[in-house]
Amino acid sequence: MAHVLVVEDDDSVRLVVTTALRDEGHQVVEAVEGEAALTLIDRHIPDIILIDLKMPGMDGWEFIRRYHERYQRDVPILVLTAATHGEARGFDAGADDVLEKPFDLDELDARIRRLLGPDRAPVRPPSPSHSSDLPAE
């Protein structure tokens, strides 16, 4: 079971993602913007961070920059974005992987498993309920 931080300002996307992650056996904490996410990390460093780029307050780009400045631990960051040129912008920001919205929850699960590696990802077959697509923001 992995400890996952989900940073997403869209309530419906955050709810679907966190529910799917919990169904897969992950422990999930949530934030709606970058400053709140950094506060959560001060309490407990996650195994992986899923973050949107476009958010009010501290956006994903600023969060990634400040995260890398502040913390010594190298935690994988997966950007979830509907931004124009989101893939290139996510990698430019310092993300380890980028998943463009709308996305399939099975694809999200596969990306998380790849980033966590076999030692930290829970071993469970994908749930049939995770095959729906998420809407773009």
DABELUR-V235688 format. One record per residue. N is the residue number from 0. RES is the residue in three letters. SS is DSSP state (H for helix, E for strand, L for the rest). PSI is psi in whole degrees, 0 to 359 (999 if undefined). D_CENTER is the distance of its C-alpha to the mean C-alpha in Angstrom with 1 decimal. Layout:
n:res:ss:psi:d_center
N:RES:SS:PSI:D_CENTER
N:RES:SS:PSI:D_CENTER
This chain:
n:res:ss:psi:d_center
0:MET:L:133:15.4
1:ALA:L:151:12.3
2:HIS:E:116:11.1
3:VAL:E:132:7.4
4:LEU:E:122:6.4
5:VAL:E:120:4.8
6:VAL:E:103:6.4
7:GLU:L:127:8.1
8:ASP:L:341:11.9
9:ASP:L:113:12.9
10:ASP:H:318:14.1
11:SER:H:319:14.5
12:VAL:H:315:11.2
13:ARG:H:318:9.6
14:LEU:H:314:12.5
15:VAL:H:315:12.2
16:VAL:H:313:8.7
17:THR:H:322:9.6
18:THR:H:314:13.0
19:ALA:H:318:12.2
20:LEU:H:318:10.2
21:ARG:H:322:13.2
22:ASP:H:331:15.6
23:GLU:L:0:14.5
24:GLY:L:7:15.4
25:HIS:L:151:12.3
26:GLN:E:130:12.7
27:VAL:E:135:10.2
28:VAL:E:152:10.6
29:GLU:E:149:9.7
30:ALA:E:153:10.6
31:VAL:L:354:11.8
32:GLU:L:171:12.1
33:GLY:H:320:12.0
34:GLU:H:317:15.2
35:ALA:H:323:14.4
36:ALA:H:318:11.2
37:LEU:H:322:13.7
38:THR:H:318:16.1
39:LEU:H:320:14.0
40:ILE:H:328:13.5
41:ASP:H:330:17.3
42:ARG:H:323:17.9
43:HIS:L:120:15.7
44:ILE:L:125:13.6
45:PRO:L:171:10.7
46:ASP:L:335:10.6
47:ILE:E:149:7.0
48:ILE:E:128:4.5
49:LEU:E:124:1.0
50:ILE:E:140:4.3
51:ASP:L:153:7.3
52:LEU:L:316:10.4
53:LYS:L:108:13.1
54:MET:L:155:13.4
55:PRO:L:164:16.6
56:GLY:L:229:17.6
57:MET:L:117:15.5
58:ASP:L:179:13.4
59:GLY:H:324:10.5
60:TRP:H:312:13.3
61:GLU:H:321:15.1
62:PHE:H:311:12.3
63:ILE:H:317:11.7
64:ARG:H:311:15.5
65:ARG:H:325:16.2
66:TYR:H:311:13.8
67:HIS:H:328:15.7
68:GLU:H:323:18.9
69:ARG:H:323:18.7
70:TYR:L:142:17.4
71:GLN:L:333:19.1
72:ARG:L:136:16.6
73:ASP:L:95:14.6
74:VAL:L:134:11.1
75:PRO:E:139:9.1
76:ILE:E:122:6.6
77:LEU:E:116:4.9
78:VAL:E:132:5.9
79:LEU:E:115:6.4
80:THR:E:150:9.9
81:ALA:L:11:13.4
82:ALA:L:148:15.0
83:THR:L:132:18.3
84:HIS:L:37:18.0
85:GLY:H:321:14.2
86:GLU:H:309:14.1
87:ALA:H:318:16.7
88:ARG:H:324:15.4
89:GLY:H:314:11.9
90:PHE:H:322:13.8
91:ASP:H:327:16.4
92:ALA:H:342:14.1
93:GLY:L:14:13.4
94:ALA:L:155:10.2
95:ASP:L:336:10.6
96:ASP:E:158:9.6
97:VAL:E:134:9.3
98:LEU:E:118:9.3
99:GLU:E:139:11.6
100:LYS:L:146:12.2
101:PRO:L:150:14.0
102:PHE:L:161:12.5
103:ASP:E:138:13.8
104:LEU:H:331:12.1
105:ASP:H:323:14.1
106:GLU:H:319:12.6
107:LEU:H:313:9.0
108:ASP:H:317:10.7
109:ALA:H:318:12.6
110:ARG:H:318:10.0
111:ILE:H:315:8.5
112:ARG:H:320:12.2
113:ARG:H:317:13.2
114:LEU:H:324:11.0
115:LEU:H:331:12.0
116:GLY:L:168:15.5
117:PRO:L:338:18.1
118:ASP:L:335:18.9
119:ARG:L:344:15.7
120:ALA:L:136:14.3
121:PRO:L:144:16.3
122:VAL:L:103:18.9
123:ARG:L:144:19.2
124:PRO:L:149:20.2
125:PRO:L:143:18.0
126:SER:L:141:19.1
127:PRO:H:334:21.1
128:SER:H:352:19.4
129:HIS:H:15:16.1
130:SER:H:3:17.8
131:SER:L:154:17.6
132:ASP:E:149:16.0
133:LEU:L:146:14.0
134:PRO:L:156:15.8
135:ALA:L:159:15.1
136:GLU:L:999:15.1
